Amino acid sequence: MITKITAIKSLDPSITNIMSVGDIMDWGDNTPISDTLIQEEVTRLQAEYDAAQYARDRATAYPSLADQADMQFHDLANGTTTWLDAIQAVKDTYPKP
């Protein structure tokens, strides 16, 4: 879940010292950003995060790099497609949207 603090820092990366307690924001020396803009940025960032779920799923599903190197070695030695098949299976299971 994307937080308001994450959204604020996305909107203004120069903000370094902001505190939040519930719905109360302490802006310190920073210029406050409207709640509407913050919520729009939360929504945008959450959509961006959600759209990349396939990539996070793929990252955990791919065989380790050591296993992939071993597959490639054996594929070259044996004329097989084990590595290609393993990678394609992950891509098929978790397609890009």
Buried (B, 14 or more C-beta within 10 A) or exposed (E): EBEBBBBBBBBBEEBEEBEEEEEEBEBEEBEEBEEEEBEEBBEEBBEEEEEEEBEEEBEEEBBEEEEBEBBEEEBEEEEEEBBEEBBEEBBEEBEEE
